[in-house]
Amino acid sequence: KNEVLSCNMLNELEQAVKEGIMEKAGPMYQFTHEIVQQTIYELIQSNNRMLLHMTIGKNLLKSAANNPTLHLLAVDQINICCKDGDLSPDESEQYASANATAAKFAIGASSFEQARSYINIGIQLLKAQHWQTQ
């Protein structure tokens, strides 16, 4: 079992706050300093980083519903992992759709460059003959 993901995330976040690694502002957590974040990230093995990004993205996507901010955060996490191409056809289709929704949210916020990025990633996730099968 992967030890990176076998913990209760809220308990771990609270412990990080107690130790001064993170700060809590309302429901949000953030690292006390960018160097702390970068150092901790680099300590995580590369394959575990991808698994962590995907797990965070999937969980955020499940709870995003109609919340554009959560949806965009979820898609950003998932897109970090989509570059390696280790997705099932169903996952590729699901994440292509999630990127299309993210592009709509980005357009609604007048963030056109970000929207273009979501569209490009979504297209890359589609099969070559997607217009015939998807």
VOPAGU-2260 file (C-alpha; in pm, 1 decimal, decimal comma):
REM VOPAGU-2260
SITE   aa  ch    i         X         Y         Z
SITE  LYS   A    0       0,0       0,0       0,0
SITE  ASN   A    1     122,3     348,7     -80,8
SITE  GLU   A    2     225,1     523,4     240,5
SITE  VAL   A    3     194,6     867,9      82,5
SITE  LEU   A    4    -181,5     829,5      61,0
SITE  SER   A    5    -256,5     603,1     356,2
SITE  CYS   A    6    -306,4     882,1     607,9
SITE  ASN   A    7    -605,7    1084,0     720,0
SITE  MET   A    8    -536,7    1405,5     531,4
SITE  LEU   A    9    -717,7    1639,5     772,2
SITE  ASN   A   10    -533,4    1498,6    1073,0
SITE  GLU   A   11    -204,1    1536,3     889,8
SITE  LEU   A   12    -284,9    1894,5     788,1
SITE  GLU   A   13    -371,4    1984,7    1147,7
SITE  GLN   A   14     -43,1    1831,4    1264,3
SITE  ALA   A   15     145,6    2034,7    1002,1
SITE  VAL   A   16     -22,1    2350,3    1135,2
SITE  LYS   A   17      84,0    2260,8    1491,4
SITE  GLU   A   18     442,0    2208,8    1373,3
SITE  GLY   A   19     447,3    2542,2    1189,4
SITE  ILE   A   20     483,8    2390,6     843,0
SITE  MET   A   21     141,3    2507,0     729,7
SITE  GLU   A   22    -106,1    2782,2     811,7
SITE  LYS   A   23    -483,1    2757,7     819,9
SITE  ALA   A   24    -707,7    3042,0     709,0
SITE  GLY   A   25   -1071,5    2936,8     732,5
SITE  PRO   A   26   -1107,3    2614,6     534,0
SITE  MET   A   27    -784,8    2670,4     340,5
SITE  TYR   A   28    -437,0    2542,8     422,4
SITE  GLN   A   29    -113,3    2679,3     282,1
SITE  PHE   A   30     254,4    2628,2     344,2
SITE  THR   A   31     420,5    2888,4     564,9
SITE  HIS   A   32     677,0    2953,4     295,0
SITE  GLU   A   33     729,8    2855,9     -68,5
SITE  ILE   A   34    1068,4    2700,4      13,9
SITE  VAL   A   35     900,7    2470,7     268,7
SITE  GLN   A   36     650,4    2361,4       4,6
SITE  GLN   A   37     919,4    2303,9    -256,7
SITE  THR   A   38    1141,0    2107,3     -17,0
SITE  ILE   A   39     858,9    1879,3      97,3
SITE  TYR   A   40     748,0    1824,0    -262,8
SITE  GLU   A   41    1100,5    1726,3    -366,3
SITE  LEU   A   42    1121,0    1475,4     -80,0
SITE  ILE   A   43     828,3    1281,3    -227,2
SITE  GLN   A   44     937,7    1016,5    -478,0
SITE  SER   A   45     841,9    1103,1    -835,9
SITE  ASN   A   46     599,0     813,1    -884,7
SITE  ASN   A   47     430,4     898,9    -553,4
SITE  ARG   A   48     398,3    1262,9    -660,5
SITE  MET   A   49     196,8    1161,6    -964,4
SITE  LEU   A   50     -23,0     934,4    -755,3
SITE  LEU   A   51     -72,7    1213,3    -503,9
SITE  HIS   A   52    -169,0    1465,2    -774,9
SITE  MET   A   53    -413,5    1219,1    -930,1
SITE  THR   A   54    -572,2    1129,9    -596,0
SITE  ILE   A   55    -611,0    1494,7    -499,6
SITE  GLY   A   56    -755,0    1576,0    -841,9
SITE  LYS   A   57   -1004,9    1288,8    -839,5
SITE  ASN   A   58   -1123,6    1374,8    -488,3
SITE  LEU   A   59   -1161,0    1742,5    -571,8
SITE  LEU   A   60   -1344,6    1658,8    -893,7
SITE  LYS   A   61   -1593,5    1440,7    -701,9
SITE  SER   A   62   -1676,7    1725,6    -466,7
SITE  ALA   A   63   -1656,5    2009,8    -719,7
SITE  ALA   A   64   -2019,0    1983,2    -842,9
SITE  ASN   A   65   -2086,4    2333,9    -977,2
SITE  ASN   A   66   -1799,9    2499,6    -796,1
SITE  PRO   A   67   -1572,1    2645,0   -1064,8
SITE  THR   A   68   -1281,0    2701,3    -826,7
SITE  LEU   A   69   -1275,3    2340,7    -705,1
SITE  HIS   A   70   -1324,6    2211,3   -1058,8
SITE  LEU   A   71   -1028,3    2412,0   -1187,8
SITE  LEU   A   72    -809,3    2299,2    -897,4
SITE  ALA   A   73    -908,9    1937,7    -963,1
SITE  VAL   A   74    -835,2    1957,4   -1335,3
SITE  ASP   A   75    -501,1    2127,4   -1271,6
SITE  GLN   A   76    -398,9    1839,0   -1042,3
SITE  ILE   A   77    -518,0    1573,4   -1288,3
SITE  ASN   A   78    -348,7    1742,5   -1583,5
SITE  ILE   A   79     -12,0    1710,0   -1411,9
SITE  CYS   A   80     -55,8    1331,9   -1444,2
SITE  CYS   A   81    -215,7    1318,2   -1788,4
SITE  LYS   A   82     108,7    1394,2   -1968,7
SITE  ASP   A   83     246,1    1043,4   -1917,3
SITE  GLY   A   84     -44,8     877,7   -2102,1
SITE  ASP   A   85    -109,1     607,2   -1842,2
SITE  LEU   A   86    -486,2     654,6   -1847,5
SITE  SER   A   87    -756,5     406,9   -1940,4
SITE  PRO   A   88    -981,9     503,1   -2233,3
SITE  ASP   A   89   -1263,0     582,0   -1986,6
SITE  GLU   A   90   -1033,7     803,3   -1778,1
SITE  SER   A   91    -908,4     982,2   -2089,2
SITE  GLU   A   92   -1265,1    1054,9   -2196,0
SITE  GLN   A   93   -1366,3    1164,2   -1844,9
SITE  TYR   A   94   -1069,2    1399,3   -1809,4
SITE  ALA   A   95   -1113,5    1537,5   -2160,5
SITE  SER   A   96   -1468,4    1629,0   -2058,3
SITE  ALA   A   97   -1342,9    1775,8   -1728,3
SITE  ASN   A   98   -1096,0    1990,2   -1926,0
SITE  ALA   A   99   -1379,1    2110,8   -2152,6
SITE  THR   A  100   -1578,3    2216,1   -1845,7
SITE  ALA   A  101   -1268,7    2383,4   -1699,2
SITE  ALA   A  102   -1224,2    2573,2   -2027,5
SITE  LYS   A  103   -1584,3    2700,1   -2002,4
SITE  PHE   A  104   -1522,5    2817,5   -1645,0
SITE  ALA   A  105   -1198,5    2986,5   -1751,7
SITE  ILE   A  106   -1372,6    3162,1   -2042,7
SITE  GLY   A  107   -1641,6    3278,0   -1800,5
SITE  ALA   A  108   -1365,8    3434,1   -1589,9
SITE  SER   A  109   -1208,8    3592,4   -1902,3
SITE  SER   A  110    -899,6    3376,2   -1859,6
SITE  PHE   A  111    -861,5    3289,1   -2225,2
SITE  GLU   A  112    -503,2    3163,0   -2215,1
SITE  GLN   A  113    -595,1    2922,3   -1936,6
SITE  ALA   A  114    -903,8    2814,0   -2133,4
SITE  ARG   A  115    -688,2    2740,9   -2437,1
SITE  SER   A  116    -458,7    2525,7   -2224,0
SITE  TYR   A  117    -755,3    2321,3   -2095,2
SITE  ILE   A  118    -887,6    2279,3   -2449,4
SITE  ASN   A  119    -548,4    2165,5   -2580,2
SITE  ILE   A  120    -504,7    1909,3   -2302,4
SITE  GLY   A  121    -860,8    1787,7   -2351,4
SITE  ILE   A  122    -799,1    1736,4   -2723,0
SITE  GLN   A  123    -476,5    1546,3   -2649,2
SITE  LEU   A  124    -672,5    1310,8   -2424,4
SITE  LEU   A  125    -917,7    1219,9   -2700,6
SITE  LYS   A  126    -860,3     924,5   -2930,3
SITE  ALA   A  127    -745,8     994,2   -3284,9
SITE  GLN   A  128   -1089,6     905,9   -3425,7
SITE  HIS   A  129   -1286,1    1059,5   -3138,2
SITE  TRP   A  130   -1545,8    1224,3   -3362,0
SITE  GLN   A  131   -1659,6     876,6   -3469,9
SITE  THR   A  132   -1652,9     702,8   -3131,8
SITE  GLN   A  133   -1690,7     961,8   -2854,9
